[in-house]
Structure formats: C-alpha cells, structure tokens
Amino acid sequence: MSTFFIIAVLVLVFVVIFQIAKASEYVSILRGQERSRNQDNKVNGFLMIAFLILGLVGVYYCHMILKDRLLGESASVEGEKVDSMMNITILVTGIVFFITQIALFWFSYKYQESKNRKPFFFPHNNTMEVVWTVVPAIVLSVLVVIGLRNWFIFTGDAPKNALVVEVTGRQFGWIFRYPGKDKEFGKRYFRNIDPSTNSLGLVWADNKELNQKADPAAYDDIVQEQTMYIIKGRPVKLIIGSRDVIHDVGLSHFRLKMDAVPGIPTTLWFTPKYTTAEMKKITGNSNFQYEISCNQMCGNGHYSMKGVIEVVTKEEYDVWMIKQKPYYFSAFPDKDPSATPLVTPSKIDSATPPGTASVGGGSTGSQSKLR
C-alpha cells in the first residue's frame, strides 16, 4: 500500500509541474515572449546573487557549527603530516573554489541579456589554454609529490625499536598477534585455521602430507581479539592481512589507513602521541576510545567491524604483557606448565613445545597428539 501511495504522489508531482510549465508558456504568449524572457532574465540574475550570498553564508555557518565535531589534532606524529597535507589541499582548492564560484554567479548577473550589449565570441585562445592547463597541472603535481613522500614514509621501513603487531581482518572483527619472548612470529598456514582453537592457522605440529614441520616460534605467540595494546611514544609497525575477504584498517585518530588483503601482507607504522587516558582528558570525553574500523565494504556485518586500540605507557604495557598467555596454551590448556604439576624429564609429554616445561624439555609432536 505504501509503495502505491509513493508512486501516486510522484505521478501527481509530475502532473503539477507539467501543468505549471504549460501555464507559464501560455502566460508568455499572452504577455509577449520578448518581454517575458527579459523579465525571466532579471529574476534569474537576482536569484544568482541571492544564491551566491546565501551559499557563502551557509558554508561559513556550517564550518562554525561543525568545527568542534571534527577529530581534533592527530594522535600520531606521522598523522601530523597528513593534517598538514590536508590543510594545504583545502587552502589551494578553497581559493580556487571561492574565485570560480563568485566569478560564475557574478558574471551570470552582470552580463545577463541586454539590448545595449553586444556579445563577443572567440573560438580559441592559446594563452588561456596554456594558463588553465599548465597552472593546475603544476599545482596538482606538487600536491601529489607531497602525498607520495608521506606515503613512502608511512609504508617504508619502521624504526628498529618499533613494536610489531600483526593485524588480521575477518568477518567481522580483528585479530591481533604479538611475538613472544623469542621476538619472532610463528608461521601460519590457512589450512590450519580452526575458529575455536587456532583462528590464525599457526603451525604448531608436523604435517607430513604438506611436508610441513612445526614452527617453534609459534608456541609463544600472543593473540588478542578486538583490542590492541600499543605504547605511547614508541613506533608501532602493523603487519596487515585478511583471513577471508578484503578489509581495510582505518585509524582515523592517527590519520592512517591500509587495505587488508588475503594472501598479500601490507605494512604501516606510526608513533602514538597520547595515551587513551590522556585523550579522555583532552577531548573531555570519559568514554573516549581509539578506534580501528573497517573502511572497506566487506559483507552484511561490515557496520559492526570495530576494534579498540589502547595506547598505554611502557610500564602499563609491560604489566599487561606479563599477564598474557601464549595462544598455544589457550588452545591446549593441558600443555600449560603453570596449570599442571611439575614432572620429571622422562615423563614430559613429547607434544610439549621446546622451552614450555618448567623442568627439562621436549620435542614437537604431531597435530593428532596435540589434540
């Protein structure tokens, strides 16, 4: 019923507009087309000036209302370069916008049709062609060079002291992985993915069919979902990927973003300037959170794909990291030395990864033994 009503309204509006147009045509004939056209030109010229003034006032008014709702200053050192680039771009395009729009509407009013004015036509002007081709080309080239320079910084080699975090997108959430005490990420293989016990497909066991050996570096990796912890003042390098479809790591507060593509790791690095607690005071919002969003349409649940970034001090990060348990022990609690009694070396399970038992050591077992 509602669809029929909407269609009826649209038809009625069309009929009304058509009748008004026909009535205007009849009035023009009665008044004389020449007189009617002159009158329309005067009205349209006045409306051009009115629209120009109201438009400029509206732009200014919207700016004054919305300026306090923007994100504020960048929360990362590298993001300041993006803000600077944005300011330059807005300045250049803003100048061009105001000059062209004021000229457009003023010329429409000033040079409307008149019996006392003869129009001048010229088919070609080399000087004008050169000016409006070369000048914009130079300006845009400069803006592109600035953008490329910043892009190469963000995606280039991170400082040696950078904290490295692996970010994996999935429908519809984020998985974060930190290297363990060995400072190395363990190998992953997509066929090992198990949503309940091995969400990243870490290679914990031998696989003879694939000629694959267990990777000792994978046993102490730490995996977190939805919340990523990083340190204020310390560069952080993100190794970004996807478990299913194309996602996009959006870091609006840090002014950065990067695609998360299945099978093709991408990288990005930045240096946080403020902790989450400091940003709560700066923004006056006690519920403030740094957000990691998906900026690429990735499915029906795209709207809910939000993660949280906690920026903390080094001391707070160290305390948090000490409390974390390797993902291997979360998947196989019975292999956790802290959860089982001490045993003699001869009784250690052969499936226990090297270095995880509190006494002695063992060799890496097969996937069937782990399970």
N, C-alpha and C positions, 0 to 999 in steps of 0.2 A: 504493500500500500504506500509506503514511504517513497519507494522508487517511482511509482506512478505519479505521486504528488510532485516530486522534484522535476520530473520530465514535463509535467503540465506547467509548472512555474517557468521553466526555461522557454517553453514554447510561447507562453504569454509574454515574457520579456521580449522575445524576438519580434512578436507581433506589434508590441507597443513601440519598439524602436523603429520598426518599418513604417508604422503609421506617422510617427513624428517626422521621419525623413520625408515622407510624401507630403505632409503638411507644409514643411519648410520649403519644399520645391514649389508648391502652389503659391505660397506667400511671395517667393522670389519672382515668380511670373507676374503676380499682381503688382508688386512694387517696381518691377523692372530689374532685370538681372544685374545690370551695371551698378545701380545704386545699392542693391543687396550685397554684392561682392565687396564693394568699398566699405560698407558697414561691418561686414564679417571680418575684413582685414584689420580694421581698427580694434574690434573686440579681441581678436586673436593676438594682436600686438600687445594690448594691455594685459591679457592673460599671461603672455610670455614673461613680462616683467614681474607680474604678481607671483608667478610660479618660481621665478629665479629668487626673489626675495624670501618667499616662504621656504623654499628648499634650503637656502643657505642658513636661515634661522633654525630650521629643523635639524640640519647637520650639527650646528653648534649646540643646540639644546640636547640632542641625543648624546653628544660627546660629554657634556657636563653631567648628565644623569648616569651614564654607564661607565665613566672612567673609574669609579670606585669599585666596580664589579669585576674589573679585569684581574688577572692573576697576580699583579704586583711585580716586583723585581724578580729576576731569575734566581732560583735556588741553587744554581751551579755556576762555577767560574766560567765554564765553556758556554753556558747558556747566555752569558752577558754578550758574547759575540753575536748570537742570534738576535738578541734585543737590539743591539747596535745596527745590525744589518736591516732589521725591520724598520727602525726609526729612519734610516737613510732612504729606504724604499718608499715609506709613507711620505717623507718630505718631498722627494722628487715627484712622485705620482700626484701628491696633493697640490703642488704648484701647477703642474700640467692640468689637473682637474679644474682648479678654480679659473685659470686663464681661459681654457677652452669653453667651459660652461658659461661663464659670464659673457664671453665674446659671442657664443652661439645665441643666447637669448637676447642680448642687447642688439645684435645685428638683425635678428628677426623683428624686433620692434622698430629700430631706427630706419631700416631700409625696406619697410613694407611698401606695397604697390602704391604709386603716386603718379598723377598725370604730369607733375612738374619734374619728374626724374626719369632719365633715360637709362635703362640697364646697359651695363658693359659686359661683354662676353670675351673671354680669351681661352682658346683651346689648349694651350700648353705654355709652361714657363719653366725653363731649365733651372733657374736659380731656386725657385720654390721647391721643385722636385728634389734637388740636392739637399736643401736645408732640412726638409721634413723626412728625408730618408737617412742622411748621414748622422745628424744630431741624435735622433732616437737610437740608432744603431750603436753609437759610441756610448751613450748613457747606459743602455741595456747591457752592453758588453762589460762595462765596469761593474755593474751590479752582479752579473754572472760570475765574474772573476772573484769578487768578494765572497760570493756564496760557495764557489768551488774551493777556495782557500780554507774556509771554515769547515767544509765537508771533509776535506782531506785531514784536517786536524782531528775531528771527532772520530773518524773511522780509521785513522792511522795507528801507529804503534803507541800503546799506552805507556806511561811511566813505569819503570821497573818495580816500583814499590806498590803498584796498583793491586787492589783487591780484585780477584777474579771470581765472577759469579756466572754460572750458566743459567740462561733463561729459556724455558721451553714452553711454547704455547700449545694448548689443547682445547678442544671444545668441551667446556667453556670456562677455562681457568688457566692459571700459570703455575709452573713447577720450577723451583729454584734449587740449584745444586752447588754446593761448596766443596772444594777439595779438602781431604782430611789432613792428618798430620804429615803425610808424605808430600803435601803441596801439589799433588797431581790428580787430574781427573781420570777415573777408570774408563775403560772402553764401554761403548754401548752398541747394541745390535737390536734393530727394530723387532726381530722375531722373538726376542726375549721379553718383550713388553707384556706385563700382566697388570691390569689396572689395580688389582688388590694387593699385590706383593712387590711388583717391580715396574713401576709406572714409567720408568725411563729405559728399560731394557738393558740394565747394567750386566756386564759379562762376569757372572760370579762362578761359573762352572764350565768344565770342558764340554765341548760338543763335537764328537767325532765325525758326525755327518757333515758338519760345516768346516771341519778341520780347524776348530776354534778352541783356544786354550783360555782358561780362566785368567782374568787380569787381577793380580794382587792389589793394584791401585784402586780397584773399585770397591774393596771391602770397607774402606773407612770414609767414603764419600758421604756427605750430609745432604739430605734432601728435605726441602720445605715446600709447602704448597700455599699459595696465595699471599704470603708475607715475606718480603725480602729485607734483610738487615744489612745496612752499609754504614760506613764510618764518616763522620764529618771531617772534612779537610783532607781525606785520603782518596786519591783517584780510584775509581771502580771501573773495571772493564767487564762489559757484558758480552758473553758469547751466546748468540741468539739463534734459536731454531724452532721447529714446529714438529708436533707428533702426528698431525693429521692434515689440515688444510693451511692455506696462507693466513697468517695473523699479522699483527703489527704492534710492536711495543711502543706505546705512546706515553711519553714522560713530559706532560705539559708544564709542570712546575720547573722542570730542569731544561725545558725548551728543546727537547730532542725527541726523535722517533726513528725507528728502524723496522724494516719488514722482518717477519719470522717466517722463513720458507722451509718446507720439508726437504731434508737432504742437503741443504745449502746453508752452512753456518754463516752468519753475519756478525759483525762486531761493532761495538760502540763504547766510548768511555767518556766519563765526566767526573768532576770533583764537587761533591756536595758542599754548600756553604753554611747551611744551618741545620741543626738537629730538628727533629719533629717537635720537641718541646719548645725550642726557640721560635719556630714558625707559629706555634699556637699563640705565643705572646705577641709576635709581630703582626699577625692577622687579627688578633683579638677573638679568635675562634677556638674555643676549648675542644672542639670536635675535629679540628683540622687533621687531615691525613694526606701524605704524599700518595698520589695515585698512579698506578700503572694500568693503562686502559688499552683495549684493542681498537686500533684505528683502521681496521680493515674488515669489511663485512664478511663474517665467517660462518654464518648459519643462523638458525632461529633464535639461539640463545646469545647472540652477539652482544645485545644490550647489557647482559649481566656479567660479561667478562671483565671483571675488575679485580686488580690486585692492590696490595698496600705495600708501601716502602717505608720502613722505619729507619730514619737516619739517627744514629746514636753516637756517643763519644766512644773513643777507643776502649776505655775501661768498661763501659757498658757492653760493648761488642764482645770483649774478651770473656766477660761473665756469661753472656748469652751463649757463646760458642762452647764454653766448657760444659754447659748443660745439655748440649745436643748429642744425640746418639747416632752413630753411623746407620745409614739406611739399611744395611745388611742385617743388623741386629733387630731393627724394627720388623723386617720381613721374617726373620728366623730368631725369635726370642730365645730359643733353646741354645743358640750358639753364643749368646752374650755372656762373657766371663763374669760380669757383675751380677748376673741373675742366676748363676749356677755355682755349686760348691767347687772349691779347688780340687783338682785331681792330679794324680801323678802323671809324669810324661808318657808312660806306657799306656795310659787309659784315655789319652786325649783323642777325641773324635777326629778321624782323618779328614773330615769335611771342614774342620775349623780352619779359617784362613790364617796364613802366617802372621804372627805378631798379635793375634787377638786373645790368646790364652794368657793367663797371668803367670803360669809356670810352663816352661818348655815351649814347644812349637809343633806345628803340624803341616801337612801338605794339603793342597786344594783338592777337593773331591769333585765328583760329578754332579750334574743337576739333579739326578734321581736321589742321590744321597742327601743333598741339601733339603729336598722336600720330604 
